[in-house]
Amino acid sequence: MKQWQCVVCGWIYDEAAGDADHGLAPGTRWADVPESFVCPECGVAKADFVMVEI
Ligand SMILES: [Zn+2]
């Protein structure tokens, strides 16, 4: 499991936790997140997220 961080606002998507607000079950890998996903804080696209080492 990895975490992905929005480069614009710093919001983090945690694969282990998923994102219930956006229909992403816990354990949903970033690769399986729909391309239509946008940052819930600032609205940027998936391409503007970077992997965070934990
Ligand atoms: Zn953001």
mmCIF file of the protein (N, C-alpha, C, O) and its ligand, coordinates in Angstrom:
data_MODEL
# 
_entry.id   MODEL 
# 
loop_
_entity.id 
_entity.type 
_entity.pdbx_number_of_molecules 
1 polymer     1 
2 non-polymer 1 
# 
_entity_poly.entity_id                      1 
_entity_poly.type                           'polypeptide(L)' 
_entity_poly.nstd_linkage                   no 
_entity_poly.nstd_monomer                   no 
_entity_poly.pdbx_seq_one_letter_code       MKQWQCVVCGWIYDEAAGDADHGLAPGTRWADVPESFVCPECGVAKADFVMVEI 
_entity_poly.pdbx_seq_one_letter_code_can   MKQWQCVVCGWIYDEAAGDADHGLAPGTRWADVPESFVCPECGVAKADFVMVEI 
_entity_poly.pdbx_strand_id                 A 
# 
loop_
_entity_poly_seq.entity_id 
_entity_poly_seq.num 
_entity_poly_seq.mon_id 
_entity_poly_seq.hetero 
1 1  MET n 
1 2  LYS n 
1 3  GLN n 
1 4  TRP n 
1 5  GLN n 
1 6  CYS n 
1 7  VAL n 
1 8  VAL n 
1 9  CYS n 
1 10 GLY n 
1 11 TRP n 
1 12 ILE n 
1 13 TYR n 
1 14 ASP n 
1 15 GLU n 
1 16 ALA n 
1 17 ALA n 
1 18 GLY n 
1 19 ASP n 
1 20 ALA n 
1 21 ASP n 
1 22 HIS n 
1 23 GLY n 
1 24 LEU n 
1 25 ALA n 
1 26 PRO n 
1 27 GLY n 
1 28 THR n 
1 29 ARG n 
1 30 TRP n 
1 31 ALA n 
1 32 ASP n 
1 33 VAL n 
1 34 PRO n 
1 35 GLU n 
1 36 SER n 
1 37 PHE n 
1 38 VAL n 
1 39 CYS n 
1 40 PRO n 
1 41 GLU n 
1 42 CYS n 
1 43 GLY n 
1 44 VAL n 
1 45 ALA n 
1 46 LYS n 
1 47 ALA n 
1 48 ASP n 
1 49 PHE n 
1 50 VAL n 
1 51 MET n 
1 52 VAL n 
1 53 GLU n 
1 54 ILE n 
# 
loop_
_struct_asym.id 
_struct_asym.entity_id 
A 1 
B 2 
# 
loop_
_chem_comp.id 
_chem_comp.type 
_chem_comp.mon_nstd_flag 
ALA 'L-peptide linking' y 
ARG 'L-peptide linking' y 
ASP 'L-peptide linking' y 
CYS 'L-peptide linking' y 
GLN 'L-peptide linking' y 
GLU 'L-peptide linking' y 
GLY 'peptide linking'   y 
HIS 'L-peptide linking' y 
ILE 'L-peptide linking' y 
LEU 'L-peptide linking' y 
LYS 'L-peptide linking' y 
MET 'L-peptide linking' y 
PHE 'L-peptide linking' y 
PRO 'L-peptide linking' y 
SER 'L-peptide linking' y 
THR 'L-peptide linking' y 
TRP 'L-peptide linking' y 
TYR 'L-peptide linking' y 
VAL 'L-peptide linking' y 
ZN  non-polymer         . 
# 
_pdbx_entity_nonpoly.entity_id   2 
_pdbx_entity_nonpoly.name        ? 
_pdbx_entity_nonpoly.comp_id     ZN 
# 
_pdbx_nonpoly_scheme.asym_id         B 
_pdbx_nonpoly_scheme.entity_id       2 
_pdbx_nonpoly_scheme.mon_id          ZN 
_pdbx_nonpoly_scheme.ndb_seq_num     1 
_pdbx_nonpoly_scheme.pdb_seq_num     101 
_pdbx_nonpoly_scheme.auth_seq_num    101 
_pdbx_nonpoly_scheme.pdb_mon_id      ZN 
_pdbx_nonpoly_scheme.auth_mon_id     ZN 
_pdbx_nonpoly_scheme.pdb_strand_id   A 
_pdbx_nonpoly_scheme.pdb_ins_code    . 
# 
loop_
_atom_site.group_PDB 
_atom_site.id 
_atom_site.type_symbol 
_atom_site.label_atom_id 
_atom_site.label_alt_id 
_atom_site.label_comp_id 
_atom_site.label_asym_id 
_atom_site.label_entity_id 
_atom_site.label_seq_id 
_atom_site.pdbx_PDB_ins_code 
_atom_site.Cartn_x 
_atom_site.Cartn_y 
_atom_site.Cartn_z 
_atom_site.occupancy 
_atom_site.B_iso_or_equiv 
_atom_site.pdbx_formal_charge 
_atom_site.auth_seq_id 
_atom_site.auth_comp_id 
_atom_site.auth_asym_id 
_atom_site.auth_atom_id 
_atom_site.pdbx_PDB_model_num 
ATOM   1   N  N  . MET A 1 1  ? 0.834   -1.197 0.000   1.00 0.00 ? 1   MET A N  1 
ATOM   2   C  CA . MET A 1 1  ? 0.000   0.000  0.000   1.00 0.00 ? 1   MET A CA 1 
ATOM   3   C  C  . MET A 1 1  ? 0.873   1.253  0.000   1.00 0.00 ? 1   MET A C  1 
ATOM   4   O  O  . MET A 1 1  ? 1.900   1.318  0.676   1.00 0.00 ? 1   MET A O  1 
ATOM   5   N  N  . LYS A 1 2  ? 0.444   2.227  -0.763  1.00 0.00 ? 2   LYS A N  1 
ATOM   6   C  CA . LYS A 1 2  ? 1.195   3.477  -0.865  1.00 0.00 ? 2   LYS A CA 1 
ATOM   7   C  C  . LYS A 1 2  ? 0.265   4.650  -0.583  1.00 0.00 ? 2   LYS A C  1 
ATOM   8   O  O  . LYS A 1 2  ? -0.956  4.507  -0.528  1.00 0.00 ? 2   LYS A O  1 
ATOM   9   N  N  . GLN A 1 3  ? 0.884   5.814  -0.405  1.00 0.00 ? 3   GLN A N  1 
ATOM   10  C  CA . GLN A 1 3  ? 0.112   7.040  -0.285  1.00 0.00 ? 3   GLN A CA 1 
ATOM   11  C  C  . GLN A 1 3  ? 0.500   7.961  -1.435  1.00 0.00 ? 3   GLN A C  1 
ATOM   12  O  O  . GLN A 1 3  ? 1.646   7.973  -1.883  1.00 0.00 ? 3   GLN A O  1 
ATOM   13  N  N  . TRP A 1 4  ? -0.466  8.723  -1.897  1.00 0.00 ? 4   TRP A N  1 
ATOM   14  C  CA . TRP A 1 4  ? -0.255  9.641  -3.012  1.00 0.00 ? 4   TRP A CA 1 
ATOM   15  C  C  . TRP A 1 4  ? -0.673  11.033 -2.573  1.00 0.00 ? 4   TRP A C  1 
ATOM   16  O  O  . TRP A 1 4  ? -1.755  11.224 -2.019  1.00 0.00 ? 4   TRP A O  1 
ATOM   17  N  N  . GLN A 1 5  ? 0.198   12.006 -2.829  1.00 0.00 ? 5   GLN A N  1 
ATOM   18  C  CA . GLN A 1 5  ? -0.048  13.356 -2.342  1.00 0.00 ? 5   GLN A CA 1 
ATOM   19  C  C  . GLN A 1 5  ? -0.276  14.333 -3.485  1.00 0.00 ? 5   GLN A C  1 
ATOM   20  O  O  . GLN A 1 5  ? 0.430   14.320 -4.493  1.00 0.00 ? 5   GLN A O  1 
ATOM   21  N  N  . CYS A 1 6  ? -1.273  15.173 -3.302  1.00 0.00 ? 6   CYS A N  1 
ATOM   22  C  CA . CYS A 1 6  ? -1.542  16.243 -4.263  1.00 0.00 ? 6   CYS A CA 1 
ATOM   23  C  C  . CYS A 1 6  ? -0.395  17.249 -4.191  1.00 0.00 ? 6   CYS A C  1 
ATOM   24  O  O  . CYS A 1 6  ? -0.070  17.735 -3.108  1.00 0.00 ? 6   CYS A O  1 
ATOM   25  N  N  . VAL A 1 7  ? 0.218   17.565 -5.327  1.00 0.00 ? 7   VAL A N  1 
ATOM   26  C  CA . VAL A 1 7  ? 1.356   18.486 -5.309  1.00 0.00 ? 7   VAL A CA 1 
ATOM   27  C  C  . VAL A 1 7  ? 0.912   19.926 -5.098  1.00 0.00 ? 7   VAL A C  1 
ATOM   28  O  O  . VAL A 1 7  ? 1.726   20.784 -4.754  1.00 0.00 ? 7   VAL A O  1 
ATOM   29  N  N  . VAL A 1 8  ? -0.370  20.195 -5.301  1.00 0.00 ? 8   VAL A N  1 
ATOM   30  C  CA . VAL A 1 8  ? -0.866  21.562 -5.191  1.00 0.00 ? 8   VAL A CA 1 
ATOM   31  C  C  . VAL A 1 8  ? -1.221  21.917 -3.748  1.00 0.00 ? 8   VAL A C  1 
ATOM   32  O  O  . VAL A 1 8  ? -0.795  22.953 -3.238  1.00 0.00 ? 8   VAL A O  1 
ATOM   33  N  N  . CYS A 1 9  ? -2.008  21.047 -3.084  1.00 0.00 ? 9   CYS A N  1 
ATOM   34  C  CA . CYS A 1 9  ? -2.497  21.410 -1.756  1.00 0.00 ? 9   CYS A CA 1 
ATOM   35  C  C  . CYS A 1 9  ? -2.028  20.474 -0.651  1.00 0.00 ? 9   CYS A C  1 
ATOM   36  O  O  . CYS A 1 9  ? -2.208  20.772 0.529   1.00 0.00 ? 9   CYS A O  1 
ATOM   37  N  N  . GLY A 1 10 ? -1.425  19.338 -1.022  1.00 0.00 ? 10  GLY A N  1 
ATOM   38  C  CA . GLY A 1 10 ? -0.902  18.448 -0.003  1.00 0.00 ? 10  GLY A CA 1 
ATOM   39  C  C  . GLY A 1 10 ? -1.867  17.390 0.499   1.00 0.00 ? 10  GLY A C  1 
ATOM   40  O  O  . GLY A 1 10 ? -1.516  16.604 1.379   1.00 0.00 ? 10  GLY A O  1 
ATOM   41  N  N  . TRP A 1 11 ? -3.074  17.355 -0.042  1.00 0.00 ? 11  TRP A N  1 
ATOM   42  C  CA . TRP A 1 11 ? -4.041  16.317 0.346   1.00 0.00 ? 11  TRP A CA 1 
ATOM   43  C  C  . TRP A 1 11 ? -3.478  14.946 -0.009  1.00 0.00 ? 11  TRP A C  1 
ATOM   44  O  O  . TRP A 1 11 ? -2.873  14.773 -1.066  1.00 0.00 ? 11  TRP A O  1 
ATOM   45  N  N  . ILE A 1 12 ? -3.677  13.982 0.870   1.00 0.00 ? 12  ILE A N  1 
ATOM   46  C  CA . ILE A 1 12 ? -3.100  12.656 0.662   1.00 0.00 ? 12  ILE A CA 1 
ATOM   47  C  C  . ILE A 1 12 ? -4.179  11.601 0.460   1.00 0.00 ? 12  ILE A C  1 
ATOM   48  O  O  . ILE A 1 12 ? -5.143  11.524 1.221   1.00 0.00 ? 12  ILE A O  1 
ATOM   49  N  N  . TYR A 1 13 ? -3.999  10.789 -0.581  1.00 0.00 ? 13  TYR A N  1 
ATOM   50  C  CA . TYR A 1 13 ? -4.819  9.602  -0.780  1.00 0.00 ? 13  TYR A CA 1 
ATOM   51  C  C  . TYR A 1 13 ? -4.030  8.409  -0.254  1.00 0.00 ? 13  TYR A C  1 
ATOM   52  O  O  . TYR A 1 13 ? -2.909  8.139  -0.686  1.00 0.00 ? 13  TYR A O  1 
ATOM   53  N  N  . ASP A 1 14 ? -4.645  7.705  0.688   1.00 0.00 ? 14  ASP A N  1 
ATOM   54  C  CA . ASP A 1 14 ? -4.007  6.537  1.297   1.00 0.00 ? 14  ASP A CA 1 
ATOM   55  C  C  . ASP A 1 14 ? -4.667  5.284  0.741   1.00 0.00 ? 14  ASP A C  1 
ATOM   56  O  O  . ASP A 1 14 ? -5.855  5.048  0.965   1.00 0.00 ? 14  ASP A O  1 
ATOM   57  N  N  . GLU A 1 15 ? -3.898  4.484  0.018   1.00 0.00 ? 15  GLU A N  1 
ATOM   58  C  CA . GLU A 1 15 ? -4.473  3.275  -0.609  1.00 0.00 ? 15  GLU A CA 1 
ATOM   59  C  C  . GLU A 1 15 ? -5.093  2.354  0.438   1.00 0.00 ? 15  GLU A C  1 
ATOM   60  O  O  . GLU A 1 15 ? -6.131  1.742  0.185   1.00 0.00 ? 15  GLU A O  1 
ATOM   61  N  N  . ALA A 1 16 ? -4.479  2.250  1.592   1.00 0.00 ? 16  ALA A N  1 
ATOM   62  C  CA . ALA A 1 16 ? -4.983  1.354  2.635   1.00 0.00 ? 16  ALA A CA 1 
ATOM   63  C  C  . ALA A 1 16 ? -6.328  1.819  3.175   1.00 0.00 ? 16  ALA A C  1 
ATOM   64  O  O  . ALA A 1 16 ? -7.162  1.005  3.572   1.00 0.00 ? 16  ALA A O  1 
ATOM   65  N  N  . ALA A 1 17 ? -6.533  3.128  3.187   1.00 0.00 ? 17  ALA A N  1 
ATOM   66  C  CA . ALA A 1 17 ? -7.760  3.689  3.754   1.00 0.00 ? 17  ALA A CA 1 
ATOM   67  C  C  . ALA A 1 17 ? -8.832  3.916  2.699   1.00 0.00 ? 17  ALA A C  1 
ATOM   68  O  O  . ALA A 1 17 ? -10.020 3.940  3.020   1.00 0.00 ? 17  ALA A O  1 
ATOM   69  N  N  . GLY A 1 18 ? -8.424  4.083  1.433   1.00 0.00 ? 18  GLY A N  1 
ATOM   70  C  CA . GLY A 1 18 ? -9.387  4.414  0.393   1.00 0.00 ? 18  GLY A CA 1 
ATOM   71  C  C  . GLY A 1 18 ? -9.987  5.792  0.623   1.00 0.00 ? 18  GLY A C  1 
ATOM   72  O  O  . GLY A 1 18 ? -9.419  6.606  1.351   1.00 0.00 ? 18  GLY A O  1 
ATOM   73  N  N  . ASP A 1 19 ? -11.124 6.055  0.009   1.00 0.00 ? 19  ASP A N  1 
ATOM   74  C  CA . ASP A 1 19 ? -11.802 7.335  0.184   1.00 0.00 ? 19  ASP A CA 1 
ATOM   75  C  C  . ASP A 1 19 ? -13.295 7.100  0.018   1.00 0.00 ? 19  ASP A C  1 
ATOM   76  O  O  . ASP A 1 19 ? -13.837 7.129  -1.087  1.00 0.00 ? 19  ASP A O  1 
ATOM   77  N  N  . ALA A 1 20 ? -13.943 6.864  1.164   1.00 0.00 ? 20  ALA A N  1 
ATOM   78  C  CA . ALA A 1 20 ? -15.368 6.511  1.146   1.00 0.00 ? 20  ALA A CA 1 
ATOM   79  C  C  . ALA A 1 20 ? -16.212 7.597  0.494   1.00 0.00 ? 20  ALA A C  1 
ATOM   80  O  O  . ALA A 1 20 ? -17.234 7.304  -0.128  1.00 0.00 ? 20  ALA A O  1 
ATOM   81  N  N  . ASP A 1 21 ? -15.786 8.852  0.635   1.00 0.00 ? 21  ASP A N  1 
ATOM   82  C  CA . ASP A 1 21 ? -16.556 9.961  0.066   1.00 0.00 ? 21  ASP A CA 1 
ATOM   83  C  C  . ASP A 1 21 ? -16.619 9.890  -1.454  1.00 0.00 ? 21  ASP A C  1 
ATOM   84  O  O  . ASP A 1 21 ? -17.508 10.474 -2.073  1.00 0.00 ? 21  ASP A O  1 
ATOM   85  N  N  . HIS A 1 22 ? -15.671 9.172  -2.055  1.00 0.00 ? 22  HIS A N  1 
ATOM   86  C  CA . HIS A 1 22 ? -15.608 9.098  -3.512  1.00 0.00 ? 22  HIS A CA 1 
ATOM   87  C  C  . HIS A 1 22 ? -15.790 7.677  -4.022  1.00 0.00 ? 22  HIS A C  1 
ATOM   88  O  O  . HIS A 1 22 ? -15.453 7.364  -5.164  1.00 0.00 ? 22  HIS A O  1 
ATOM   89  N  N  . GLY A 1 23 ? -16.332 6.814  -3.149  1.00 0.00 ? 23  GLY A N  1 
ATOM   90  C  CA . GLY A 1 23 ? -16.653 5.457  -3.561  1.00 0.00 ? 23  GLY A CA 1 
ATOM   91  C  C  . GLY A 1 23 ? -15.460 4.551  -3.729  1.00 0.00 ? 23  GLY A C  1 
ATOM   92  O  O  . GLY A 1 23 ? -15.538 3.544  -4.432  1.00 0.00 ? 23  GLY A O  1 
ATOM   93  N  N  . LEU A 1 24 ? -14.338 4.897  -3.084  1.00 0.00 ? 24  LEU A N  1 
ATOM   94  C  CA . LEU A 1 24 ? -13.127 4.087  -3.199  1.00 0.00 ? 24  LEU A CA 1 
ATOM   95  C  C  . LEU A 1 24 ? -12.962 3.270  -1.923  1.00 0.00 ? 24  LEU A C  1 
ATOM   96  O  O  . LEU A 1 24 ? -12.719 3.822  -0.850  1.00 0.00 ? 24  LEU A O  1 
ATOM   97  N  N  . ALA A 1 25 ? -13.094 1.966  -2.046  1.00 0.00 ? 25  ALA A N  1 
ATOM   98  C  CA . ALA A 1 25 ? -13.021 1.085  -0.886  1.00 0.00 ? 25  ALA A CA 1 
ATOM   99  C  C  . ALA A 1 25 ? -11.609 1.040  -0.330  1.00 0.00 ? 25  ALA A C  1 
ATOM   100 O  O  . ALA A 1 25 ? -10.646 1.253  -1.066  1.00 0.00 ? 25  ALA A O  1 
ATOM   101 N  N  . PRO A 1 26 ? -11.475 0.762  0.977   1.00 0.00 ? 26  PRO A N  1 
ATOM   102 C  CA . PRO A 1 26 ? -10.136 0.582  1.547   1.00 0.00 ? 26  PRO A CA 1 
ATOM   103 C  C  . PRO A 1 26 ? -9.362  -0.465 0.753   1.00 0.00 ? 26  PRO A C  1 
ATOM   104 O  O  . PRO A 1 26 ? -9.902  -1.520 0.419   1.00 0.00 ? 26  PRO A O  1 
ATOM   105 N  N  . GLY A 1 27 ? -8.103  -0.175 0.453   1.00 0.00 ? 27  GLY A N  1 
ATOM   106 C  CA . GLY A 1 27 ? -7.288  -1.097 -0.319  1.00 0.00 ? 27  GLY A CA 1 
ATOM   107 C  C  . GLY A 1 27 ? -7.305  -0.827 -1.814  1.00 0.00 ? 27  GLY A C  1 
ATOM   108 O  O  . GLY A 1 27 ? -6.660  -1.549 -2.575  1.00 0.00 ? 27  GLY A O  1 
ATOM   109 N  N  . THR A 1 28 ? -8.031  0.200  -2.253  1.00 0.00 ? 28  THR A N  1 
ATOM   110 C  CA . THR A 1 28 ? -8.052  0.543  -3.677  1.00 0.00 ? 28  THR A CA 1 
ATOM   111 C  C  . THR A 1 28 ? -6.723  1.167  -4.076  1.00 0.00 ? 28  THR A C  1 
ATOM   112 O  O  . THR A 1 28 ? -6.351  2.229  -3.577  1.00 0.00 ? 28  THR A O  1 
ATOM   113 N  N  . ARG A 1 29 ? -6.012  0.501  -4.977  1.00 0.00 ? 29  ARG A N  1 
ATOM   114 C  CA . ARG A 1 29 ? -4.718  1.020  -5.407  1.00 0.00 ? 29  ARG A CA 1 
ATOM   115 C  C  . ARG A 1 29 ? -4.905  2.243  -6.317  1.00 0.00 ? 29  ARG A C  1 
ATOM   116 O  O  . ARG A 1 29 ? -5.908  2.376  -7.018  1.00 0.00 ? 29  ARG A O  1 
ATOM   117 N  N  . TRP A 1 30 ? -3.914  3.116  -6.280  1.00 0.00 ? 30  TRP A N  1 
ATOM   118 C  CA . TRP A 1 30 ? -3.991  4.359  -7.068  1.00 0.00 ? 30  TRP A CA 1 
ATOM   119 C  C  . TRP A 1 30 ? -4.212  4.045  -8.542  1.00 0.00 ? 30  TRP A C  1 
ATOM   120 O  O  . TRP A 1 30 ? -4.932  4.763  -9.235  1.00 0.00 ? 30  TRP A O  1 
ATOM   121 N  N  . ALA A 1 31 ? -3.593  2.974  -9.015  1.00 0.00 ? 31  ALA A N  1 
ATOM   122 C  CA . ALA A 1 31 ? -3.740  2.586  -10.425 1.00 0.00 ? 31  ALA A CA 1 
ATOM   123 C  C  . ALA A 1 31 ? -5.178  2.235  -10.763 1.00 0.00 ? 31  ALA A C  1 
ATOM   124 O  O  . ALA A 1 31 ? -5.586  2.309  -11.922 1.00 0.00 ? 31  ALA A O  1 
ATOM   125 N  N  . ASP A 1 32 ? -5.955  1.850  -9.739  1.00 0.00 ? 32  ASP A N  1 
ATOM   126 C  CA . ASP A 1 32 ? -7.345  1.459  -9.969  1.00 0.00 ? 32  ASP A CA 1 
ATOM   127 C  C  . ASP A 1 32 ? -8.330  2.596  -9.705  1.00 0.00 ? 32  ASP A C  1 
ATOM   128 O  O  . ASP A 1 32 ? -9.535  2.448  -9.912  1.00 0.00 ? 32  ASP A O  1 
ATOM   129 N  N  . VAL A 1 33 ? -7.802  3.735  -9.243  1.00 0.00 ? 33  VAL A N  1 
ATOM   130 C  CA . VAL A 1 33 ? -8.664  4.901  -9.051  1.00 0.00 ? 33  VAL A CA 1 
ATOM   131 C  C  . VAL A 1 33 ? -9.024  5.452  -10.432 1.00 0.00 ? 33  VAL A C  1 
ATOM   132 O  O  . VAL A 1 33 ? -8.140  5.600  -11.276 1.00 0.00 ? 33  VAL A O  1 
ATOM   133 N  N  . PRO A 1 34 ? -10.291 5.758  -10.683 1.00 0.00 ? 34  PRO A N  1 
ATOM   134 C  CA . PRO A 1 34 ? -10.701 6.232  -12.008 1.00 0.00 ? 34  PRO A CA 1 
ATOM   135 C  C  . PRO A 1 34 ? -9.940  7.482  -12.446 1.00 0.00 ? 34  PRO A C  1 
ATOM   136 O  O  . PRO A 1 34 ? -9.583  8.329  -11.626 1.00 0.00 ? 34  PRO A O  1 
ATOM   137 N  N  . GLU A 1 35 ? -9.699  7.581  -13.756 1.00 0.00 ? 35  GLU A N  1 
ATOM   138 C  CA . GLU A 1 35 ? -9.001  8.750  -14.295 1.00 0.00 ? 35  GLU A CA 1 
ATOM   139 C  C  . GLU A 1 35 ? -9.796  10.031 -14.046 1.00 0.00 ? 35  GLU A C  1 
ATOM   140 O  O  . GLU A 1 35 ? -9.251  11.134 -14.099 1.00 0.00 ? 35  GLU A O  1 
ATOM   141 N  N  . SER A 1 36 ? -11.082 9.872  -13.777 1.00 0.00 ? 36  SER A N  1 
ATOM   142 C  CA . SER A 1 36 ? -11.933 11.044 -13.550 1.00 0.00 ? 36  SER A CA 1 
ATOM   143 C  C  . SER A 1 36 ? -11.788 11.594 -12.129 1.00 0.00 ? 36  SER A C  1 
ATOM   144 O  O  . SER A 1 36 ? -12.358 12.633 -11.797 1.00 0.00 ? 36  SER A O  1 
ATOM   145 N  N  . PHE A 1 37 ? -11.014 10.883 -11.290 1.00 0.00 ? 37  PHE A N  1 
ATOM   146 C  CA . PHE A 1 37 ? -10.826 11.341 -9.910  1.00 0.00 ? 37  PHE A CA 1 
ATOM   147 C  C  . PHE A 1 37 ? -10.104 12.678 -9.890  1.00 0.00 ? 37  PHE A C  1 
ATOM   148 O  O  . PHE A 1 37 ? -9.144  12.891 -10.631 1.00 0.00 ? 37  PHE A O  1 
ATOM   149 N  N  . VAL A 1 38 ? -10.576 13.572 -9.034  1.00 0.00 ? 38  VAL A N  1 
ATOM   150 C  CA . VAL A 1 38 ? -9.874  14.843 -8.838  1.00 0.00 ? 38  VAL A CA 1 
ATOM   151 C  C  . VAL A 1 38 ? -9.669  15.069 -7.344  1.00 0.00 ? 38  VAL A C  1 
ATOM   152 O  O  . VAL A 1 38 ? -10.410 14.538 -6.516  1.00 0.00 ? 38  VAL A O  1 
ATOM   153 N  N  . CYS A 1 39 ? -8.666  15.854 -7.016  1.00 0.00 ? 39  CYS A N  1 
ATOM   154 C  CA . CYS A 1 39 ? -8.382  16.166 -5.623  1.00 0.00 ? 39  CYS A CA 1 
ATOM   155 C  C  . CYS A 1 39 ? -9.611  16.799 -4.979  1.00 0.00 ? 39  CYS A C  1 
ATOM   156 O  O  . CYS A 1 39 ? -10.144 17.776 -5.505  1.00 0.00 ? 39  CYS A O  1 
ATOM   157 N  N  . PRO A 1 40 ? -10.071 16.256 -3.843  1.00 0.00 ? 40  PRO A N  1 
ATOM   158 C  CA . PRO A 1 40 ? -11.270 16.798 -3.194  1.00 0.00 ? 40  PRO A CA 1 
ATOM   159 C  C  . PRO A 1 40 ? -11.053 18.186 -2.605  1.00 0.00 ? 40  PRO A C  1 
ATOM   160 O  O  . PRO A 1 40 ? -12.016 18.896 -2.317  1.00 0.00 ? 40  PRO A O  1 
ATOM   161 N  N  . GLU A 1 41 ? -9.802  18.572 -2.426  1.00 0.00 ? 41  GLU A N  1 
ATOM   162 C  CA . GLU A 1 41 ? -9.525  19.885 -1.842  1.00 0.00 ? 41  GLU A CA 1 
ATOM   163 C  C  . GLU A 1 41 ? -9.370  20.977 -2.893  1.00 0.00 ? 41  GLU A C  1 
ATOM   164 O  O  . GLU A 1 41 ? -9.879  22.085 -2.725  1.00 0.00 ? 41  GLU A O  1 
ATOM   165 N  N  . CYS A 1 42 ? -8.664  20.658 -3.979  1.00 0.00 ? 42  CYS A N  1 
ATOM   166 C  CA . CYS A 1 42 ? -8.348  21.727 -4.932  1.00 0.00 ? 42  CYS A CA 1 
ATOM   167 C  C  . CYS A 1 42 ? -8.736  21.397 -6.373  1.00 0.00 ? 42  CYS A C  1 
ATOM   168 O  O  . CYS A 1 42 ? -8.671  22.267 -7.241  1.00 0.00 ? 42  CYS A O  1 
ATOM   169 N  N  . GLY A 1 43 ? -9.140  20.151 -6.637  1.00 0.00 ? 43  GLY A N  1 
ATOM   170 C  CA . GLY A 1 43 ? -9.702  19.840 -7.948  1.00 0.00 ? 43  GLY A CA 1 
ATOM   171 C  C  . GLY A 1 43 ? -8.725  19.467 -9.044  1.00 0.00 ? 43  GLY A C  1 
ATOM   172 O  O  . GLY A 1 43 ? -9.127  19.348 -10.201 1.00 0.00 ? 43  GLY A O  1 
ATOM   173 N  N  . VAL A 1 44 ? -7.441  19.276 -8.716  1.00 0.00 ? 44  VAL A N  1 
ATOM   174 C  CA . VAL A 1 44 ? -6.508  18.879 -9.766  1.00 0.00 ? 44  VAL A CA 1 
ATOM   175 C  C  . VAL A 1 44 ? -6.680  17.394 -10.104 1.00 0.00 ? 44  VAL A C  1 
ATOM   176 O  O  . VAL A 1 44 ? -7.260  16.634 -9.329  1.00 0.00 ? 44  VAL A O  1 
ATOM   177 N  N  . ALA A 1 45 ? -6.171  16.996 -11.264 1.00 0.00 ? 45  ALA A N  1 
ATOM   178 C  CA . ALA A 1 45 ? -6.344  15.633 -11.749 1.00 0.00 ? 45  ALA A CA 1 
ATOM   179 C  C  . ALA A 1 45 ? -5.322  14.672 -11.148 1.00 0.00 ? 45  ALA A C  1 
ATOM   180 O  O  . ALA A 1 45 ? -4.374  15.083 -10.478 1.00 0.00 ? 45  ALA A O  1 
ATOM   181 N  N  . LYS A 1 46 ? -5.539  13.376 -11.405 1.00 0.00 ? 46  LYS A N  1 
ATOM   182 C  CA . LYS A 1 46 ? -4.633  12.338 -10.898 1.00 0.00 ? 46  LYS A CA 1 
ATOM   183 C  C  . LYS A 1 46 ? -3.180  12.591 -11.270 1.00 0.00 ? 46  LYS A C  1 
ATOM   184 O  O  . LYS A 1 46 ? -2.275  12.264 -10.502 1.00 0.00 ? 46  LYS A O  1 
ATOM   185 N  N  . ALA A 1 47 ? -2.954  13.173 -12.446 1.00 0.00 ? 47  ALA A N  1 
ATOM   186 C  CA . ALA A 1 47 ? -1.589  13.392 -12.930 1.00 0.00 ? 47  ALA A CA 1 
ATOM   187 C  C  . ALA A 1 47 ? -0.794  14.312 -12.020 1.00 0.00 ? 47  ALA A C  1 
ATOM   188 O  O  . ALA A 1 47 ? 0.436   14.329 -12.063 1.00 0.00 ? 47  ALA A O  1 
ATOM   189 N  N  . ASP A 1 48 ? -1.510  15.090 -11.183 1.00 0.00 ? 48  ASP A N  1 
ATOM   190 C  CA . ASP A 1 48 ? -0.832  16.035 -10.320 1.00 0.00 ? 48  ASP A CA 1 
ATOM   191 C  C  . ASP A 1 48 ? -0.613  15.497 -8.909  1.00 0.00 ? 48  ASP A C  1 
ATOM   192 O  O  . ASP A 1 48 ? -0.384  16.260 -7.971  1.00 0.00 ? 48  ASP A O  1 
ATOM   193 N  N  . PHE A 1 49 ? -0.687  14.173 -8.772  1.00 0.00 ? 49  PHE A N  1 
ATOM   194 C  CA . PHE A 1 49 ? -0.358  13.530 -7.495  1.00 0.00 ? 49  PHE A CA 1 
ATOM   195 C  C  . PHE A 1 49 ? 0.984   12.833 -7.612  1.00 0.00 ? 49  PHE A C  1 
ATOM   196 O  O  . PHE A 1 49 ? 1.335   12.329 -8.679  1.00 0.00 ? 49  PHE A O  1 
ATOM   197 N  N  . VAL A 1 50 ? 1.729   12.802 -6.527  1.00 0.00 ? 50  VAL A N  1 
ATOM   198 C  CA . VAL A 1 50 ? 3.006   12.103 -6.491  1.00 0.00 ? 50  VAL A CA 1 
ATOM   199 C  C  . VAL A 1 50 ? 2.992   11.070 -5.368  1.00 0.00 ? 50  VAL A C  1 
ATOM   200 O  O  . VAL A 1 50 ? 2.320   11.254 -4.353  1.00 0.00 ? 50  VAL A O  1 
ATOM   201 N  N  . MET A 1 51 ? 3.746   9.974  -5.559  1.00 0.00 ? 51  MET A N  1 
ATOM   202 C  CA . MET A 1 51 ? 3.802   8.938  -4.541  1.00 0.00 ? 51  MET A CA 1 
ATOM   203 C  C  . MET A 1 51 ? 4.607   9.428  -3.337  1.00 0.00 ? 51  MET A C  1 
ATOM   204 O  O  . MET A 1 51 ? 5.641   10.079 -3.483  1.00 0.00 ? 51  MET A O  1 
ATOM   205 N  N  . VAL A 1 52 ? 4.110   9.100  -2.154  1.00 0.00 ? 52  VAL A N  1 
ATOM   206 C  CA . VAL A 1 52 ? 4.785   9.463  -0.917  1.00 0.00 ? 52  VAL A CA 1 
ATOM   207 C  C  . VAL A 1 52 ? 5.336   8.204  -0.291  1.00 0.00 ? 52  VAL A C  1 
ATOM   208 O  O  . VAL A 1 52 ? 4.600   7.236  -0.100  1.00 0.00 ? 52  VAL A O  1 
ATOM   209 N  N  . GLU A 1 53 ? 6.626   8.196  0.035   1.00 0.00 ? 53  GLU A N  1 
ATOM   210 C  CA . GLU A 1 53 ? 7.226   7.038  0.699   1.00 0.00 ? 53  GLU A CA 1 
ATOM   211 C  C  . GLU A 1 53 ? 6.833   7.035  2.159   1.00 0.00 ? 53  GLU A C  1 
ATOM   212 O  O  . GLU A 1 53 ? 6.906   8.068  2.824   1.00 0.00 ? 53  GLU A O  1 
ATOM   213 N  N  . ILE A 1 54 ? 6.414   5.878  2.669   1.00 0.00 ? 54  ILE A N  1 
ATOM   214 C  CA . ILE A 1 54 ? 6.053   5.794  4.079   1.00 0.00 ? 54  ILE A CA 1 
ATOM   215 C  C  . ILE A 1 54 ? 6.810   4.654  4.747   1.00 0.00 ? 54  ILE A C  1 
ATOM   216 O  O  . ILE A 1 54 ? 6.642   4.419  5.944   1.00 0.00 ? 54  ILE A O  1 
HETATM 217 ZN ZN . ZN  B 2 .  ? -5.168  19.175 -4.065  1.00 0.00 2 101 ZN  A ZN 1 
# 
